[in-house]
Structures are given as C-alpha cells and as structure tokens.
Amino acid sequence: MDDLTNLDFNDKKTMATAAAIFFGFVGAHKFVMGYKREGAIMALVSLAAIVTHLAAIAALVGVVGFIEAFIYFGMDRKKFDDTYLRHQRPWF
C-alpha cells in the first residue's frame, strides 16, 4: 500500500507514456504534454483513416504513438523535461 501512495499521477512523463501506449493512435500523449496542434493532427489523421476504411494509415499513427511511448519510457526524467517540456520538441 505504501508504494501506491508514492505514485505521482500529475507527472507528465508517466501520464504521457501511459497515454501513448493506450491512446497513442489519437494523439492523447501530445495533449498531455501540451502539444495541441500535434495531438489534433494525429487524432484527425486517425479518425479520417478509420472513416475512409484505410486501417493501415490509422495503424501507422498508432505505431508512431507506441514508438513515442518507448522513447518516453527510456528517457530519464530530467532529459524528458528538458527535451519535451522546456524545449518544446513535439515529434520523436
């Protein structure tokens, strides 16, 4: 139980990684980090691909989200903060 009390659910790295794993195909991780334009691009491309039955494109956007999840997970917290939050690097 003590381990659960030490979790910081406001941590952007943890939230962005989880969002990229589960909802990366609609750019949820971009919205978590404050990249509204990039998140909207990913969401619109995925939704347009699904509506037009181009599943391969929607899957490709999902793969991008999944790759970004691994990138975020592998980075230490300071590098993540510097790269994505301070210097505003929206893609990979």
C-alpha atoms as one frame of an Amber mdcrd trajectory, in Angstrom:
protein
   0.000   0.000   0.000   2.893   2.372   0.687   4.042   2.051  -2.913   0.692
   3.350  -4.152   0.905   6.471  -2.011   4.269   7.348  -3.584   2.892   7.481
  -7.133   2.686  10.955  -8.635  -0.250  10.960 -11.040   0.492  14.548 -12.082
   3.843  13.544 -13.521   3.852  14.417 -17.245   6.336  11.696 -18.212   4.271
   8.928 -16.644   0.998  10.302 -17.972   2.375  10.857 -21.482   3.859   7.356
 -21.608   0.602   5.736 -20.497  -1.441   7.869 -22.897   0.897   6.966 -25.776
   0.600   3.255 -25.033  -3.179   3.141 -24.698  -4.399   6.090 -26.785  -1.412
   6.989 -28.956  -3.404   6.358 -32.118  -5.420   9.530 -31.408  -2.510  11.612
 -30.083  -3.586  11.646 -26.442   0.028  11.804 -25.278   0.531  15.012 -27.276
  -2.385  16.644 -25.475  -0.979  15.533 -22.097   2.277  17.357 -22.868   0.503
  20.457 -24.158   1.068  19.910 -27.892  -2.497  20.614 -29.003  -1.734  21.095
 -32.704   0.250  17.842 -32.975  -2.372  15.958 -30.975  -5.111  17.276 -33.244
  -3.121  16.220 -36.319  -2.751  12.671 -35.023  -6.407  12.481 -33.995  -7.707
  13.840 -37.299  -5.490  11.570 -39.394  -6.573   8.514 -37.395 -10.240   9.376
 -37.484 -10.146  10.189 -41.200  -8.358   6.912 -41.878 -10.920   4.967 -39.882
 -13.864   6.685 -41.583 -12.417   6.055 -45.044 -11.533   2.458 -44.144  -7.788
   2.989 -44.527  -6.846   0.940 -41.499  -3.170   0.840 -42.467  -2.855   4.604
 -42.015  -4.639   4.500 -38.658  -2.333   1.656 -37.621   0.690   3.695 -38.697
  -0.375   6.584 -36.471  -0.803   4.081 -33.643   2.710   2.768 -34.256   4.047
   6.331 -34.017   2.336   6.692 -30.641   3.719   3.363 -29.472   7.266   4.272
 -30.556   6.987   7.569 -28.712   5.858   5.676 -25.601   9.068   3.642 -25.680
  11.130   6.786 -26.227   9.478   8.488 -23.242   9.808   5.388 -21.071  13.506
   5.010 -21.837  14.396   8.614 -21.037  15.326   9.770 -17.603  13.007  12.360
 -16.106  15.395  15.312 -16.459  16.086  14.642 -20.144  12.364  14.203 -20.800
  11.570  17.504 -19.093  14.352  19.305 -20.955  13.538  17.821 -24.353   9.756
  17.777 -24.441   8.558  20.246 -21.837  11.161  23.013 -21.775  12.457  22.975
 -25.351   9.096  22.035 -26.877  10.136  19.209 -29.201   6.782  17.787 -30.343
   7.863  14.848 -32.539  10.182  11.951 -31.640
